[in-house]
Amino acid sequence: MRRLGLERELVDATVYENTVARFREARIGLPTFAQLADASLIPANVRAALRSVGPDDAHPLNLFRVNWYNDSTRRGLVPVPEHVVLPKSLTGVDARIVVAFGDRFPMINAHKVLAAYGCLAPRVITGQFDPTRHRAIWPSTGNYCRGGVAISRIMGCRGVAVLPEGMSQERFDWLGNWVVDPSDIIKTPGTESNVKEIYDKCDELSLDPQNVIFNQFSEVGNHIAHYFATGSALLHVFEAMQAKEPGLRLRAFTSATGSAGTIGAGDYLKEKTGSLTVAVEALECPTLLSNGFGEHNIQGIGDKHIPLIHNVMATDVALAVSDRATDQLGVLFNTEVGRAYLARRKGVPQETIDHLASFGLSSIANVLAAIKTAKYYEMGPDDVIVTVATDGAAMYGSEKALALARDFGGGFDDVAAGEVFGEHLRGATTDHLLELSREDRERIFNLGYFTWVEQQDVPIEEFRARKDQKFWTDMRTIVTDWDRLIEEFNARTGVLAAL
C-alpha cells in the first residue's frame, strides 16, 4: 500500500536525512494534521511569525494557514470557520443550507491545497520523497494541481501540474506564475471529464524514477486530511449554530465526488451525528447514478470513474445537477444585473449577495444538491445541511464570459435573470436523485474495478478490502503516527523552535 501513502514508519533513512537538511536550510516547518483540524493548536510563536507573511506569499509558514479557520483577509484566524447560512429567499427551502468558504485558504483560494499537503507531507516524513531530487507530479482537473504546485514550492521541491487543456484560463494563468518552469504545466486532451487521459500521462511520467505521482484519486492522505480537517470544521460550524438553537439537527452533507477527498468529511459527520452523505455529480455524466458517461463543465468534480478513496459503502445518496444550471447561476451570482435582481425582486439579503463571489461552479453544484436533498426529504427549519464552496468565482471569469455569449446572446437583463432564477433555483426538483440501497452501493463499488484493478494494477485483495468499514476506521488511525513523525521531523530540523 506504499504507493497510496500508507506508511507509519521510516522507509528510507538516506532520503529522510536529505530532506531534514533541505528543510533546515530552507527554514520549513510542518503543521500536524491535528493543527490543521484545530487551528487553536498552532504554536503561539508560529502565529506571531505569520503576521508578517502574506497569504499568497511563497513562504513556508503559509503551510500553517492550510486550514478552515482563516478570516476573510486570510491573515488572521477566526474561532468558527467562516460560512454563510443561505436564506429561503434564495434557496426556496425551509432547511438551513450552510456553506463553508474554501476561498479562505492560502495561495490558491481553494481548499484543495489541504488535500495536496495531506498527500505530500506523509511522504516527506517517512523518507519516501526527496525534495533534493524528486519531482512531485500532481494530476488534476484544476485546483488540486494548483495546490500541489503551491505546496511543492514552499516545501522546497519542484511540482508539476497535469490537467486537461480545456480547463478555465484562470487556472493556467495562476500556474504560469507559480511553476519553476513552463514545462511543469502539462496539458492533456479534453476537459473536466477526461480523467483517463490524465492517468495515461502520469503512467508515462512514472517511467522516470525522479517523478513521484501524487494521484489524488487514490492517495489516502487526501481522504484523511478532509476527514479530520474538513469534517471537524463543518461539525464546529454546526455546533456553533446548535449552541444558539438547541433544536437544530444536522441532517446531511453534500459534496461533489471529484477525487472523493472532500466527501470523506461526510464519514466524519456521519459518525458524529448520523447525517446523510450525499454524493453529487454532473447530469451530463451520471457515473454513480447510471454508470453513465459524457462531457460537462462543472470544473473540479471529475467523473467517468470511481475514485479509490471514495468510501462508497458509506454513501447514502447519489444525485446529479446540470452544468447548464451551474453555468447560468454563475452568471446570475456574478453580474450586477443578476445581483440587483436577487436583492430587488427576490429579497435576498445584501450580506448573502456579498458572499456569492465565494461560489465557483462546483460550489454552486453543492448548493443545488443541498436544495434537492432538502426537498426530497421534506426538511424543515430545524434541519441543517452543510456543504462547502470549494473555490470562488475568481477562477471562472472566462467561463462566465463563455456562458454569457452562448446562453444570453440578447444580453443578460432582468428577464434573463428571472428565467435563470426560476429554472434553476425555484424550479429545482428531486429528479436525478437516488437513495442508495445495498445493491446500489455494490454496483457503484464494483464499477471502480475497471479503473483500479484492470487499468491501475491495484491488487484485487486491496480493492475489495475497502468494502469493509473496518478498513476505513483502521486506516485513519495512521494520522496519530503521522503527527508523531511530523513532530519528530520538526525537532530534527529545529526550524519551529527557532522562530
N, C-alpha and C positions, 0 to 999 in steps of 0.2 A: 504493500500500500504506500510505499515511499513516494511514488510519483503523484500521489494525491495529497502529500504534505503531512501524512500521519507518522510522525516520528516524535518520540518523547524524550530521547536521549541524544547525545552527541554522535554524529555519524562519521565525520572526518575531522580529526584534530588539526591537521595542517590547514585546511580551509578555514577552520574556526579561528586559528591564530592569525591568519592573514586578515580576516575580517575584523577581529579585535583591533589589530594595528591600524587598519584603514579608518575605522570608526573613531579611534582615539585621536588620530591625526586630524580628521575632519570634524571632530567635536560633535559626533552624532550620538544622542541618547535615545533609547527606545521606550515608549509607553507600554505598560502592561495592558492586557485585554481588560482587566478589572478597571483600570483608569479610563479606558475608552468607554466602558459601560457606565461609569460613575465619575464624572469629571471632578467631583469634590475630592477625589483621592489623588489628584495630580499634586506633587510636592509644591510647597509654597515658593521655593526658590525657582522652580520652573515657571510658575505662573508670573512671578516677578520679572523674570528674564523675557517672557513673551511680550511684555508691554512695549518693547522696542522693536518687535518683529511684525511686519505687515502680513496679513492673512494670505496674500498672493506672492509673498517672497519665497524664493527657492532656498529656504532656510530650514535646517534640521529640526528646530524647535516647533515648526508647524506640524510635526508628527503628533504633538500633544493637542492639536486642535482637531484631530480626526475623530470627532465625537458629535453628538446631537445637542450639546449644551452651549454652543456658541450663540452670542446675541446677533442682532441684525447687522452690526458692523463687522462681525466675525473676529473681533478683537477681544471682547470680554465674554464672561460666562454668565449664564442665567440659571436660576435654581430649578426651573422646569423647562424642558425643551420647547422652543418656540413653535407655535401651531396656530391654526385657526379652526373655529367651530363654524361650519357653514350654516347659514340661516335657511329656513324653509323657503324664504322668498327666492332663493337661488336654486335649491335642490328639489323643492316640491314635496319633501317628505318630512314627517314629524321627527324621525330619528335624528340624533346628533351625529353628524359626519365630521370627524376630527382629522385634520390633515397636518402632519408634522413637516417642517420645511427642510428639504435636503439642500437648498442653495445656501445654507449657513455653513456648510463645510468649506475648508480652506482650499485654495489653489484652483480647484475645478468647479466650485459652486455646485457640487453634486455629491451624493452620498456614496458613490462608487469608489471614492478614494478610501473609504473604510474597508471595502472588500479587497482592494489592492494591498493595503497594509496587512490585512488578515492572511493574505497568501504569501507575501514576501518575508515578513518578519519571522515566521516559524522556520523557513528555510535558512535564514541567516543564523539564528541562534542554535541550530542543530548542525551547523557546518555543512550544509548542503548547497549553499550558494556563496561563491567567492566574488565579491564586488571588484576585486583587482583583475579578474579575467573573464567572468561570465557576463553575458548579456541577458537581461530579463525580457522575454517575449510576452506581450500582452494581447491575446486575441479577443476581439470585442466588436460590438456593433455601435460603439460610441464612447460612453462615459467611463467604462472600466479601463479602456486603454489609456484614456487621459489620466485617470487616477494612477494607473501603473507607471506611466511616464513621469508623473509628478513625484510619486513615492520613490521611484528609482533614482531620480536626480538628487533628491535631498537625502537619500541613503547612500550616496556616493558610488552609484553604478550606472550603467547605460541601459536605458529602456527603449524597447522597440514596439511601436503600435501597429497592430494588424487589424484592419477594419474595412468594410465594404466601401467601394468608391462612391456609392450613391448616398452616403450619409450627409447630414447637413454641413454646409460650408463652414459654419462657425466652429465645428469640431476640428476641421482641418486647419483653420486659422489659429486656433489655440495650440494645436500640436506643433505647428510651424514655429511657434515662439518658445517651445519647451524642449524639443528634442535636441540631442547633441549634434546630430547631422540629419539633413533632409532625407537621407536614405533610411532613416529609422522610422519613417512613415511608409508602411506597406499597404497599398490599396488592393483589395481583392474584388473579383467581379460581383455585381449585383447590389442589393440594398439590404434592408433590415432582415429579410427572410433568408438570406444566403449564408447561413452559418456553416454549412458543409464546406463551402469554398474557403472559409477561414481555417477550418480544420486541415484541409488539404495543404494550404500554405504552411501551417505550423508543422505538419509532417515533414515537409521539405526542409524547413529551417532546423528541425530537430536533428538532422543528419550532422550538423556541426556541433561537436561536443561543448563548445563555448556558449551555445544557446540553451537557456532553460525556459521551457514553456510553462507559463502560469495560466492554465486553462480554467477560467472562472466557472465553467460549467461542470468541472469535476474536482476542483480544489476544495477540500473540506474547510480550509481557512476562511473561505467566502461564507459558507454556511455558519461557521462558529462565530465569526465577527458579527453577523447580523442577528443570530440567535441571541447572543448576550447583549450586544450594544444596542441594536435597534429594538429588540424585544423589550429590554428593560426600560428604554427611553419611552416607548409607547405606553407601557404599563404605568410609568411615572406620570405621564400626561393624564391618563385615565384616573389614576388615584387622586391626583390633584383636583380633578373635576368632582370625583366622588366625595372628597372631603367636604366640599361645599354643598353637594346634593347627594346625600347618602343613598337615595333610592335608585341611582343610576346603575345600569348593568352593561358590562362590555359584552356585546353580542357577536361581533365579527371583526375580522381583519381582512382587508382586500389588498391584493398585491399582484401586479403583472408578473408572470412567471419568469421571463427573462432568463438569467443564468440560474435562477432559483436560490440566489443568495438572500435577497430581501424577504422572500416568503418564508425563510427559516424563522423569522421573528414570529410567525404565526404559531410555530411549535411552542415557543416560549409562552406566548399569551394563552394558548390552549391549556398548557399545563398549569398556569397560574389562575386562570379564570373560567376555563371551559368554553372559550369563544370559538366560533367557527373560523376556519381558514378558507378564504375564497381566492382561487387562482384565476387570473384574468389573462385573456389572450385576444388577439385581433380576430374579428369576424371573418376577415378576408383570408385567414389562415388558421382555421379552427382545429389545431392539432389535438388538444386534450378532449374537446367536445366530440370530434368525429374522425380522428386520425386524418384530418384534412391538411391541405397544403395551399400555397398561394403567395401573393405578394401584398405588402401593406406598408404604411408609413408611420406606425406608432413607434417611433425610434427609441430603441433601448430595451425592447422586451423580447427579442429573439423569437424563434419558433421552428417548426418543422422537425423538432426532436424533443426528447425529454431529458433535461439535464441529469447527470449522475447524482448531483447533490440535492435533487428535489425529493423530499420525503413524501412521495405520492400517497402512501397508505395513511398519512395523517391529514390529507387534504379533503375538505368536506364538500366544496362546491367548485365547479368549473363554469365560467361564463365568458362570453365574448362581447366586445364592443367594436364598432366600426371605425376605421381610420377617417371616414367621412365625418363622423361626429367629432373626433379629436382635432382634425384639421380645422373644421369650421368653428368649433368652440375656441380654438387658439386665436382665431381672428376676432371673435366676439370679445374675448377677455383682454385682448391686447391692441385694440384700436380705440381712439377717442369716441367714435360713434358707438361702438359696442358698449363701452363702459358707461357712457351717458345714458344709453337705453336701459341698462340694468338699474341704474340709480333712479332715473326719472320715471320710467314706465313700470318697473317691477319692484321698486322699493328696496333694492339690495343696499345694505348699509355701506357707507363710504369706506369704513375700515376693512370690510370684506373685499371690496373692489380694489383697494390698495394692495391686497395680498395676492391678487390674481397673477401678477407678474412672476410669482414664485411657482407657477404651474406650467411645466413643459408638457409635451404631448403625452408621455406615459403617465404623468401626474394626473392629467385630465382623464385618462383611461381609468386610473384607480378610483377617481371620484365618481365617474359614471357607473363603475362596478358597484360602488357603495350604494348609490341610488337604487340600482336594480335589486341589490340584496335587500335593502330596506323595504322596497315594495313587495318583493316576493314573500318575505317573512312577515309582512304587515307589522313592521316595527313601529313603536310609539315613541313619545317624547322622553321616556326614561331609558331608551335603548341607545347605546353608543356603538358606532362603527369607527374604527381607526384605520388610517391608511397613511401613505407618505407621498409627498411631492418630491420625486427623486431628483429632479433638477428644475430649473426655472425657464421662463420664456426666452431668456437671453441666448439660449442655444438654438433658437428656431426662428430667428428673424427672416432668414432666407426662405424657410418653409412657409411662413405666413405670407410672404410676397407671392410664392407659387400658388398658394390656396386662393389668395385674392384674385389673381389673374385667371385661374382655372374655373373657380366656382362663382365669382361675382364680377363677371365681365362688365356688367352695367353699373358697377360701383357698390360699395358696401354702405348702405344707408339704413335708416330706421326700419324700413320694411324688411330688408335682408336680415337685420339684427333680430327682428321679431320672429322671422321664419326659422332662424338658427336656434333661438331660444325655445321656440315651440316644438321643433322637431326633436332636438337632442336633449333638452332638459325636461320640459313639461311632458314631452312625448316619450320619455324613456320608458321602456316596457320590460316585462320579465321574460321575454323570449330569449333564446340562446343562453339559457341558464339550466344547469343540470346538477341536482343534488346527487352526489356520488354514492352509489351503493358499493358494497364489497366487490361485486363483479366489475363495476365501472373502474374502480381503483386498480384492479388487477389488469384490466385492459390497458390502461394508461401506463402502468408499471411495465407491462410486457413490451410496449412499444419502444421503450428505451433499449431493449436488447439489440435492436438493429444498429443503433449508433455505437453503443459502448462495447458490446461483445464482438459483433461482426466487423465493425469498422475500426474501433479504437483498441481492440485486443485486451479489454478488461476480462480477467478470468471469470468464468460463469459463476464460480462459488462466491467471489466478491460481489458480483452483480446481484445475486439472489439474497445475499446477507442483508441488503438494505431494505428488504421487505419486512423484516422483524424490527419492531420499535426498540428492542434492546440494542440493536446495532447503533442507533442514533443516541440513545442515552449513554451508552458506554463510550462512544466516540467523543462525546462532548466533554467527558472528564479530562481529556487531554489539555484543556485550557489551563488547568491547575499546573501541569508540568510546564507548559509554555511560559506561564507567568514566572514560575521559579527560574526557568532558564533565562528569561529576559532580565530578571533581577541579577542573576549571576553574571550575565554578559555586561550589564551596565557597571557592575562592581569592577569587572576586569578593565573596562575602558577608563573608568573614573571620571567620565565626562559630566554626568549629572551632579556628582558630589562637588565638582569644582565650579559650578555656576555661582 
